[in-house]
Amino acid sequence: MVQASNICESCCKRAIEIKVESDEPAQPYQLCHSCHTHLVSLSLRPLEWYNLAVIHSPNKYYLHDDFYDEDGSACQPEEEFEDSFYEPAPNLDDVSHHLEELLDYSMTRWFIEEELIRAFQSFNKADILDSLKIRFSNTVNQEIKIRLIEIATEVLKIAAQDWIKELWDSYETEEGYLTVLSSAMASCLPQHEAFPLVLTQLAKVPEKKLPIYAFSCLYRFRSPLVLDWMEQQVQGFHDSWGRLAAASNPTWSKMVIWLETGRPLSLIALCAMTDCDGSPNDFVLRDIKPKILETPILEVDEVLKEYETKDNVPRVKRDVKYIMENKESIFI
């Protein structure tokens, strides 16, 4: 969205009369008095919300999903307004034939979903990349920068590899960008180049934070190399280790080795197996649909029962029972 420098960011009609502090210190809301009232009373009209979300992202306090639906409808407005002033926000059909309008729309979404990715496929990848670069350079807003990287990750992939590598070299040490850039590296660069670079940065993450960061940074690699790395890094059980193992194309033979090794790897192996059941409550694993590979299915019950006799605690009993009852959805 091209925004005149002296025009209210929300209505895009009246002159700027007031600046309101936002979550981004260098990027206040620039509003007319009327839109300022709508903002602070959580009563923005859908198009006003949309115009602000394009610039500031819908993750900012006054705009986020506690107060607005994704179509910009106010959920708990403190000010009533008539339907005649209810200007709708654009939907995907409205913007899908214009690249810049589609990019604007993308800034306002909570997530990049498949239908949005498909809408970008009608545009030239070089044109998309040029627009992403320009927008990235022209904003100070971290949330918007992250969304632009996510679009490159989901839409452009290898076509964006040079740009993603440049960003990695510039932002790799900034905590707010580590996970999104690691995902971009996994999608856009060859694995042999990207994987060691990401591991180098993960080596700087404090031990207590490592399981969560490791999952966010490494799950897109979908690589058994992640499992080998985990064997050297894991210091204790964490659900995120199990999720990461599930996402990394684990084989039955690797899971057996972990069971034989004992805690914490044995508990992580059980967690990984339970996470390979389709994980409807985990949107990342739900999309990946992980399985335990190369499984001689007749061995499963015997191996699990043998482990249960060695580690006979309620959690293990529960996981073993669940895995044995759901073998068809967990193993291939």
Buried (B, 14 or more C-beta within 10 A) or exposed (E): BEEEEEBBBBBBEBEBEBEEEBBBEEBBBBBBEBBBBBBBBBBBBBBBBBBBBBBBBBBBEBBBEEBBEBEBBBEEBEEEEEEEEEEEBBEBEEBBEEBBBBBBBBBBBEEBEEEBEEBBEEBEBEEBBEBBBEBBEEBEBBBBBBBBBBBBBBBBBEBBBEBBBEBBEEBBEEEEBBBBBBBBBBBBBEEEEBBEBBBEBBEEBEEEEBBBBBBBBBBBBBBBBBBEBBEEBBEEBBBBBBBBBBBBBBBBEBBBBBBBEEEBBBBBBBBBBBBBBBBEEBEBBEEBEBBBBEBEEEEBEEBBEEBBEEBEEEEBEEBBEBBBEBBEEBBE
